[in-house]
Amino acid sequence: MDSWWAASAGPGVDAPALTGAVTAEVAVIGAGFTGLNAALALARRGVDVVVLDAGAIGWGASGRNGGFCCLGSAKLSWPAIIRRFGLAEARRFFTLQVAAIDHVRALLADHAIDADAGPEGEITLAHHTAAEAGLAVEAALLREAFGVDCDLLSRQDLAARGLAMAEAGAGLLVPHGFPLHPLKYQLGLARVARAAGVALYGDSAVTGWARAGGFHHLATAGGTVRVRRVVVATAGFTREDLSPAFAGRLLPVLSNIIVTRPLSPDEQAAQGFTSRHMCADSRRLLHYFRLLPDGRLLFGARGGISASPEAEPAMRARLERDLARMFPAFAGVGIDYFWRGLTDLTFDLLPHLGMMEDGSVHYLLGFHGNGVAMASLGGALLGRRLAGEAVDLPAPLTQPLPRFPFPSLRQTYLRLAYAAYGLGDRLGR
Ligand SMILES: Cc1cc2nc3c(=O)[nH]c(=O)nc-3n(C[C@H](O)[C@H](O)[C@H](O)COP(=O)(O)OP(=O)(O)OC[C@H]3O[C@@H](n4cnc5c(N)ncnc54)[C@H](O)[C@@H]3O)c2cc1C
């Protein structure tokens, strides 16, 4: 199940498996955007840091997502965030999300990482006439609460911008974010981190974790790492048995992507979809889609309960059906790639940057399918904090990471949520 990203990223980063006994100041578990950004920030401040990943660099969500470097990371709505934390903290959280996009843009520029960055701005397309009013409400909130200069687009505006989707009679353009090739970004970042002194180990799943004498002892199949502090950056791939401290606190959720063969300019024009902007529809169980530089359409959706290979054909067929309904001119064009991955939900629908135990275990988890930007800046801020810098974070990001009530029922909660969201989406709510 190789991704288009893996097929087009060029050479990978050679990260050997850990062997023998290694000592460092900090161990980062997970070499995605969170872990690599944290490790880079630490190494730049002279901290001796090792990164351990269960797979090759790029195996996790960071190397296989949709490449939307955009606002987000919480699933809790803005009105709910404002109610819970007040407008001032909500504004600080929004400002951090914008800064997170800027952080990625700056990383790419500063290190000459060519990650095929596309045009600025993210577009939401109404999937239902009832959802058009919802976009107007969202635009008003973004303008009034956060001063965002966003544009409501009519059907004619969408057609003029090359954004014609069968269901869409309206759209909302938010002028933040840009699409990128996530694996090129991740591999480039891994090379930068290694050049800064980070020791990177792939194929080194942490399978044992013990405390003794003020040290953490992490065990992999081939070796051990002894450190004073640990960063947990394992997102949707966090195993329940990694540490009792994290058990029951995350709900892994599947996201699924198909990529078509390259579509010619005439084929794109026949649909009226020619823009390289990143787009999503207004469903709760949303679809996200964008044209790639060579004319392929990347089309993704959250959903599916089982990650087993047996469940893949049904999910792929569902994506192809949805694509044909939303883009009739692209029906049956041929799908070259299909893959899936895990993202992480938390009980309070917020991302969490914090520490556990005696302050020696740090984490950044819970991106709700939107971590390209926030995992990057959040990881860097976590690294800076560990290196002793004062880092001022908004309240929505720093709440204690709650445990799910009755964690063994998490899959049931998900089924119920999917059923409710599916019904709401059909009614346009
Ligand atoms: C299909 C898909 C599409 C998505 N699309 C988008 C998008 O377009 N825009 C967006 O903003 N977000 C998107 N996301 C979410 C985004 O990719 C993630 O939020 C983000 O990459 C999280 O980064 P991370 O570094 O925290 O985790 P990851 O990149 O998932 O890295 C975690 C790493 O931890 C490692 N690991 C786990 N357990 C262990 C262990 N015991 N020992 C060692 N290593 C371990 C894993 O191997 C993995 O590499 C998508 C996710 C998926 C799956």
The ligand as an SDF file (V2000), in Angstrom:
LIG
                    3D

 53 58  0  0  0  0  0  0  0  0999 V2000
   -4.1180    9.7750    5.6960 C   0  0  0  0  0  0  0  0  0  0  0  0
   -3.8640   10.9950    6.5310 C   0  0  0  0  0  0  0  0  0  0  0  0
   -4.0720   12.2520    5.9760 C   0  0  0  0  0  0  0  0  0  0  0  0
   -3.8320   13.3970    6.7440 C   0  0  0  0  0  0  0  0  0  0  0  0
   -3.9140   14.6090    6.1270 N   0  0  0  0  0  0  0  0  0  0  0  0
   -3.5250   15.7280    6.7990 C   0  0  0  0  0  0  0  0  0  0  0  0
   -3.4550   16.9690    6.1340 C   0  0  0  0  0  0  0  0  0  0  0  0
   -3.6670   17.0700    4.9200 O   0  0  0  0  0  0  0  0  0  0  0  0
   -3.1200   18.0660    6.8680 N   0  0  0  0  0  0  0  0  0  0  0  0
   -2.8280   17.9750    8.2050 C   0  0  0  0  0  0  0  0  0  0  0  0
   -2.5510   18.9980    8.8260 O   0  0  0  0  0  0  0  0  0  0  0  0
   -2.8230   16.7810    8.8390 N   0  0  0  0  0  0  0  0  0  0  0  0
   -3.1380   15.6640    8.1640 C   0  0  0  0  0  0  0  0  0  0  0  0
   -3.0950   14.4520    8.7870 N   0  0  0  0  0  0  0  0  0  0  0  0
   -2.6390   14.3990   10.1800 C   0  0  0  0  0  0  0  0  0  0  0  0
   -1.1160   14.6100   10.2720 C   0  0  0  0  0  0  0  0  0  0  0  0
   -0.4620   13.8130    9.3250 O   0  0  0  0  0  0  0  0  0  0  0  0
   -0.6390   14.2740   11.6850 C   0  0  0  0  0  0  0  0  0  0  0  0
   -1.4050   14.9900   12.6280 O   0  0  0  0  0  0  0  0  0  0  0  0
    0.8120   14.6210   11.9160 C   0  0  0  0  0  0  0  0  0  0  0  0
    1.6170   14.1100   10.8740 O   0  0  0  0  0  0  0  0  0  0  0  0
    1.2540   14.0790   13.2560 C   0  0  0  0  0  0  0  0  0  0  0  0
    2.6500   14.1400   13.3320 O   0  0  0  0  0  0  0  0  0  0  0  0
    3.3810   13.3690   14.4950 P   0  0  0  0  0  0  0  0  0  0  0  0
    4.8350   13.5830   14.2940 O   0  0  0  0  0  0  0  0  0  0  0  0
    2.8310   13.7760   15.7970 O   0  0  0  0  0  0  0  0  0  0  0  0
    2.9780   11.8460   14.2890 O   0  0  0  0  0  0  0  0  0  0  0  0
    3.3840   10.7860   13.1610 P   0  0  0  0  0  0  0  0  0  0  0  0
    3.8760   11.4450   11.9390 O   0  0  0  0  0  0  0  0  0  0  0  0
    2.2590    9.8350   13.0420 O   0  0  0  0  0  0  0  0  0  0  0  0
    4.6290   10.0750   13.8000 O   0  0  0  0  0  0  0  0  0  0  0  0
    4.4940    9.1980   14.9010 C   0  0  0  0  0  0  0  0  0  0  0  0
    5.6080    8.2000   14.7840 C   0  0  0  0  0  0  0  0  0  0  0  0
    5.6920    7.4890   16.0120 O   0  0  0  0  0  0  0  0  0  0  0  0
    6.2280    6.2250   15.7050 C   0  0  0  0  0  0  0  0  0  0  0  0
    5.9660    5.3150   16.8240 N   0  0  0  0  0  0  0  0  0  0  0  0
    4.7920    4.9570   17.3650 C   0  0  0  0  0  0  0  0  0  0  0  0
    4.9740    4.1270   18.4110 N   0  0  0  0  0  0  0  0  0  0  0  0
    6.3220    3.9730   18.5440 C   0  0  0  0  0  0  0  0  0  0  0  0
    7.1550    3.2380   19.4320 C   0  0  0  0  0  0  0  0  0  0  0  0
    6.6360    2.4680   20.4150 N   0  0  0  0  0  0  0  0  0  0  0  0
    8.4860    3.2920   19.2610 N   0  0  0  0  0  0  0  0  0  0  0  0
    9.0280    4.0520   18.2760 C   0  0  0  0  0  0  0  0  0  0  0  0
    8.2820    4.7790   17.4130 N   0  0  0  0  0  0  0  0  0  0  0  0
    6.9440    4.7350   17.5430 C   0  0  0  0  0  0  0  0  0  0  0  0
    5.4890    5.8270   14.4300 C   0  0  0  0  0  0  0  0  0  0  0  0
    6.2210    4.8490   13.7040 O   0  0  0  0  0  0  0  0  0  0  0  0
    5.4030    7.1570   13.6900 C   0  0  0  0  0  0  0  0  0  0  0  0
    6.3870    7.3110   12.6970 O   0  0  0  0  0  0  0  0  0  0  0  0
   -3.3790   13.2780    8.0860 C   0  0  0  0  0  0  0  0  0  0  0  0
   -3.1880   12.0140    8.6460 C   0  0  0  0  0  0  0  0  0  0  0  0
   -3.4180   10.8860    7.8820 C   0  0  0  0  0  0  0  0  0  0  0  0
   -3.1770    9.5390    8.4910 C   0  0  0  0  0  0  0  0  0  0  0  0
  1  2  1  0
  2  3  1  0
  2 52  2  0
  3  4  2  0
  4  5  1  0
  4 50  1  0
  5  6  2  0
  6  7  1  0
  6 13  1  0
  7  8  2  0
  7  9  1  0
  9 10  1  0
 10 11  2  0
 10 12  1  0
 12 13  2  0
 13 14  1  0
 14 15  1  0
 14 50  1  0
 15 16  1  0
 16 17  1  0
 16 18  1  0
 18 19  1  0
 18 20  1  0
 20 21  1  0
 20 22  1  0
 22 23  1  0
 23 24  1  0
 24 25  2  0
 24 26  1  0
 24 27  1  0
 27 28  1  0
 28 29  2  0
 28 30  1  0
 28 31  1  0
 31 32  1  0
 32 33  1  0
 33 34  1  0
 33 48  1  0
 34 35  1  0
 35 36  1  0
 35 46  1  0
 36 37  1  0
 36 45  1  0
 37 38  2  0
 38 39  1  0
 39 40  1  0
 39 45  2  0
 40 41  1  0
 40 42  2  0
 42 43  1  0
 43 44  2  0
 44 45  1  0
 46 47  1  0
 46 48  1  0
 48 49  1  0
 50 51  2  0
 51 52  1  0
 52 53  1  0
M  END
$$$$
